[in-house]
Amino acid sequence: MEILSGSPKYRVSRYVEWLITCVVLMNCSSVVMDSVPEVHAQYSAFFAELESWSVMFFTAEYLLRVWSLGASYDTDQGGPWKGRREYMFSPFGLVDFVATAPHYLQIFFPALDLRMLRVLRLLRILKLSKYNTALQDLARIVRSESRAFGSAAFLLLMATLVSGSLMYFAEGAEQPKYFGSIPRAIYWSIVTITSGYGNVEPVTKAGEVIALLTGFLGVCVAAIMTGIVASAFTNRIIRKKAAYQRQVGRVLEEFRLTDGPPAALPTASDKKK
């Protein structure tokens, strides 16, 4: 169980991590290349063989994880199946299951759209989140800064509604195809705020002014979001460093509190005696 979970106590655990990482990256690369018609026509047999071996590898990994996590709880704590259920319905367990599901779906439902199966196969990249804490840190940051993100989202909603409504009044008569209703104008506003440039250019002077203000507002919203994330990441790194320093301090303190001087190593003369 500890080998598969990346325990630092076992060197082989590191090799297992690298092996899984390489297989995942190779699979995602093959899915991307297989979507190119010219490459698919020439190497379709190779990609199919690679997919078959990869599915066997991921299936074996999934079953080993399910079986090994049965040792997480004793019989009086719920038994083996408690740990297995927790893993199977956890986010990482669901990702591991999805890594093998497309192959079996294609076997049992051959009429499924291959493009959808390719997208599901690309979700294997999420398996790497076990060995990299970036996504986990981001999820914790979103939870811890939920109020700040909520305030920013509220400002974004207000800006989108106001901008779309103003563009409806300014451009609705001139370009009814794109600004003939407030929902259509709001779509333009969303595109402008998120990308900095709308999909339609205004033709009136009032529309041009509103477009400039909307683009500037989009930059401001992006800066606010970036500031929230950067500040939260910095605080989390500081907390991690402080926790590590406290742990090191406790270890050093335990060494200082040991009774008696450290035992001297035997010399060559002692060995001869």
C-alpha positions in Angstrom: 0.0 0.0 0.0 2.8 2.5 0.9 4.7 1.7 -2.3 1.7 2.6 -4.4 0.9 5.7 -2.4 4.4 7.2 -2.8 5.8 6.6 0.7 9.3 8.1 1.0 10.3 5.1 3.2 10.7 2.9 0.1 13.0 3.7 -2.8 11.0 1.5 -5.1 8.0 3.7 -4.4 9.8 6.5 -6.3 10.4 4.2 -9.3 6.7 3.3 -9.3 5.8 7.0 -9.4 8.1 7.6 -12.4 6.8 4.5 -14.2 3.1 5.6 -13.8 4.0 9.1 -14.8 5.8 8.0 -18.0 2.9 5.7 -19.0 0.4 8.5 -18.4 2.4 11.0 -20.5 2.9 8.5 -23.2 -0.8 7.7 -23.3 -1.9 11.3 -23.5 0.7 12.0 -26.3 -0.6 9.0 -28.2 -4.2 10.2 -27.9 -3.3 13.7 -29.2 -1.3 12.3 -32.1 -3.9 9.7 -33.0 -6.4 12.5 -33.6 -4.4 13.7 -36.6 -5.9 11.9 -39.6 -2.5 11.5 -41.4 -0.8 10.0 -38.3 -3.8 7.8 -37.5 -3.8 6.4 -41.0 -0.2 5.3 -40.8 0.1 4.3 -37.1 -3.4 3.2 -36.1 -2.2 -0.3 -35.3 0.6 0.9 -33.1 -1.8 3.2 -31.2 -4.3 0.4 -30.7 -1.6 -1.9 -29.4 -0.3 0.8 -27.0 -3.8 1.4 -25.7 -4.4 -2.3 -25.0 -1.1 -2.6 -23.0 -1.8 0.6 -21.2 -5.3 -0.5 -20.2 -3.9 -3.7 -18.8 -1.3 -1.7 -16.8 -3.9 0.8 -15.4 -6.3 -2.0 -14.6 -3.7 -3.9 -12.7 -2.7 -0.7 -10.8 -6.3 0.0 -9.9 -7.0 -3.5 -8.7 -3.7 -3.5 -6.6 -4.7 -0.2 -5.0 -8.2 -1.5 -4.2 -6.8 -4.7 -2.7 -3.9 -3.1 -0.8 -6.1 -0.3 0.8 -8.0 -3.1 2.5 -5.2 -3.0 5.1 -6.1 0.6 6.1 -8.6 -0.5 8.8 -8.7 -3.3 11.3 -11.7 -5.5 11.7 -13.0 -3.6 14.6 -12.7 -0.3 12.7 -14.8 -1.4 9.7 -12.8 -4.1 8.0 -10.9 -4.1 4.7 -13.9 -3.0 2.6 -14.1 0.3 4.4 -10.7 1.4 3.2 -11.5 0.0 -0.3 -14.8 1.9 -0.5 -13.1 5.1 0.6 -10.6 4.8 -2.2 -13.0 3.7 -4.9 -15.3 6.7 -4.3 -12.6 9.2 -3.6 -11.5 11.7 -6.3 -8.3 9.8 -6.9 -10.1 6.5 -7.1 -12.6 7.9 -9.6 -9.8 9.2 -11.7 -8.1 5.8 -11.7 -11.4 4.2 -12.7 -11.9 6.7 -15.6 -8.4 5.9 -16.8 -9.6 2.4 -17.8 -13.3 3.0 -18.5 -13.0 4.2 -22.1 -11.5 1.0 -23.3 -14.2 -1.2 -21.7 -16.9 1.2 -22.9 -15.7 0.8 -26.4 -15.9 -3.0 -26.1 -19.4 -3.1 -24.7 -20.7 -0.1 -26.6 -19.0 0.0 -30.0 -21.3 2.6 -31.4 -20.0 5.3 -29.0 -18.5 8.4 -30.5 -14.7 7.9 -30.6 -14.1 11.6 -30.0 -15.8 11.3 -26.6 -13.7 8.3 -25.8 -10.5 10.3 -26.7 -11.6 13.0 -24.3 -12.1 10.5 -21.5 -8.7 8.9 -22.2 -7.1 12.3 -21.9 -8.4 12.5 -18.4 -5.6 10.1 -17.5 -3.5 13.2 -17.1 -5.3 13.8 -13.8 -3.6 10.7 -12.4 -0.4 12.8 -12.1 -2.1 15.0 -9.5 -1.3 12.3 -6.9 2.4 13.0 -7.3 2.2 16.7 -7.7 0.5 18.8 -5.0 -0.3 21.8 -7.4 -3.9 20.8 -8.0 -4.4 19.8 -4.3 -3.0 23.2 -3.2 -5.2 25.0 -5.7 -8.3 23.2 -4.4 -7.4 24.1 -0.8 -6.8 27.7 -1.8 -10.2 27.9 -3.5 -11.8 26.6 -0.3 -9.9 28.8 2.0 -10.4 32.0 -0.1 -14.0 31.2 -1.1 -15.3 34.5 0.2 -12.7 36.5 -1.8 -13.5 34.5 -4.9 -17.2 34.9 -4.3 -16.7 38.7 -4.1 -14.7 38.8 -7.3 -17.3 36.6 -9.1 -20.0 39.0 -7.9 -18.1 42.0 -9.3 -17.7 40.1 -12.6 -21.4 39.3 -12.8 -22.3 42.9 -12.2 -19.8 44.1 -14.8 -21.0 41.7 -17.4 -24.7 42.6 -16.9 -24.1 46.3 -16.9 -21.7 46.2 -19.9 -24.1 43.9 -21.9 -27.1 46.1 -21.2 -25.2 49.3 -22.3 -24.1 47.6 -25.5 -27.6 46.6 -26.2 -28.8 50.2 -26.0 -25.8 51.5 -27.9 -25.5 48.9 -30.7 -28.8 47.1 -30.8 -30.2 49.1 -33.6 -27.0 49.1 -35.7 -26.1 45.4 -35.2 -29.3 43.5 -34.3 -27.6 40.2 -35.2 -25.1 40.5 -32.4 -26.7 43.0 -30.0 -30.4 42.6 -30.7 -31.1 41.5 -27.2 -29.5 41.8 -23.8 -28.5 38.1 -23.6 -26.7 38.4 -27.0 -24.9 41.6 -25.7 -24.0 39.8 -22.5 -22.3 37.0 -24.5 -20.2 39.7 -26.2 -19.4 41.2 -22.8 -18.3 37.9 -21.4 -16.0 37.3 -24.4 -14.6 40.8 -24.1 -14.0 40.6 -20.3 -12.3 37.2 -20.4 -10.2 37.7 -23.6 -9.8 41.5 -23.7 -11.2 41.8 -27.2 -14.8 41.0 -28.2 -15.9 38.9 -31.1 -17.7 41.9 -32.7 -16.4 45.4 -33.3 -18.8 48.2 -32.3 -19.8 50.7 -35.0 -21.0 53.6 -32.9 -19.0 56.0 -30.8 -20.8 55.1 -27.6 -20.2 51.4 -28.4 -16.5 52.0 -28.8 -16.3 53.7 -25.5 -18.2 50.9 -23.8 -16.0 48.3 -25.5 -12.8 50.1 -24.2 -14.2 50.3 -20.7 -15.3 46.6 -20.8 -11.8 45.5 -21.9 -10.2 47.6 -19.2 -12.6 46.1 -16.7 -11.6 42.6 -17.8 -8.0 43.4 -17.1 -8.9 44.6 -13.6 -10.9 41.5 -12.8 -8.0 39.3 -14.0 -5.6 41.3 -11.8 -7.9 40.8 -8.8 -8.2 37.0 -9.4 -4.4 36.8 -9.9 -3.7 38.7 -6.7 -6.0 36.5 -4.7 -4.4 33.3 -6.0 -0.8 34.6 -5.7 -1.4 35.8 -2.1 -3.0 32.5 -1.1 -0.2 30.5 -2.7 2.4 32.6 -0.9 0.6 32.1 2.5 0.4 28.4 1.9 4.1 28.1 1.1 5.0 30.1 4.3 2.8 27.8 6.4 4.5 24.7 4.8 7.9 26.1 5.6 6.9 27.0 9.2 5.5 23.5 9.7 8.7 22.0 8.3 10.8 24.1 10.6 8.8 23.1 13.6 9.2 19.5 12.7 12.9 19.9 12.3 13.0 21.7 15.6 11.2 18.9 17.4 13.6 16.3 16.0 16.7 18.4 17.1 15.1 18.8 20.5 14.7 15.1 20.9 18.4 14.6 20.1 19.3 17.2 22.7 17.2 15.5 25.4 18.8 12.1 24.9 20.7 11.0 28.1 24.5 10.7 28.0 27.0 11.5 25.3 26.8 9.8 21.9 28.5 6.5 21.7 32.0 6.7 20.2 32.8 4.6 17.1 35.2 1.8 17.6 38.8 2.4 16.3 41.1 0.1 14.5 43.1 -0.6 17.7 40.0 -1.5 19.6 39.1 -4.0 16.9 42.5 -5.7 17.2 42.1 -6.1 21.0 
